Amino acid sequence: MADHSRRKFLKHASLGAAAVSAAVVVPGLAAASAEAEPVAAGPAHAGPFAAWVTDAKTGEIAVLVGQHEVLHRDRKLAARLAQIAGRAPTS
């Protein structure tokens, strides 16, 4: 998020959160990604968070939880989120 401002992030966070929610609903989406970084086993985060696709081509996704940012690479998930975001109306 080096060249992203907090204001820009907050403006688009609802779209990112909706895209993450939609991705969770799609069965097996994360499991189907052969190029994904391994995810550590353990309980899922129960509170609010947002995902920011920093580069859909490389699959880089920043997951923002409170004041923390976790980088993850998953080309298939990033591509799906980009497709979902593409359905948003443009102003």
ChimeraX attribute file (.defattr): number of C-alpha atoms within 10 A of each C-alpha:
attribute: neighborCount
match mode: 1-to-1
recipient: residues
	/A:1	12
	/A:2	4
	/A:3	5
	/A:4	9
	/A:5	10
	/A:6	11
	/A:7	9
	/A:8	9
	/A:9	14
	/A:10	12
	/A:11	11
	/A:12	13
	/A:13	18
	/A:14	13
	/A:15	17
	/A:16	23
	/A:17	16
	/A:18	16
	/A:19	21
	/A:20	20
	/A:21	13
	/A:22	13
	/A:23	18
	/A:24	12
	/A:25	10
	/A:26	9
	/A:27	9
	/A:28	10
	/A:29	13
	/A:30	15
	/A:31	9
	/A:32	11
	/A:33	13
	/A:34	11
	/A:35	12
	/A:36	17
	/A:37	12
	/A:38	10
	/A:39	8
	/A:40	6
	/A:41	6
	/A:42	6
	/A:43	6
	/A:44	6
	/A:45	8
	/A:46	6
	/A:47	7
	/A:48	9
	/A:49	16
	/A:50	23
	/A:51	25
	/A:52	24
	/A:53	24
	/A:54	16
	/A:55	15
	/A:56	20
	/A:57	13
	/A:58	14
	/A:59	19
	/A:60	19
	/A:61	22
	/A:62	19
	/A:63	18
	/A:64	17
	/A:65	14
	/A:66	10
	/A:67	5
	/A:68	9
	/A:69	16
	/A:70	10
	/A:71	14
	/A:72	18
	/A:73	20
	/A:74	21
	/A:75	21
	/A:76	20
	/A:77	24
	/A:78	24
	/A:79	17
	/A:80	17
	/A:81	22
	/A:82	17
	/A:83	13
	/A:84	17
	/A:85	14
	/A:86	10
	/A:87	8
	/A:88	9
	/A:89	6
	/A:90	5
	/A:91	3
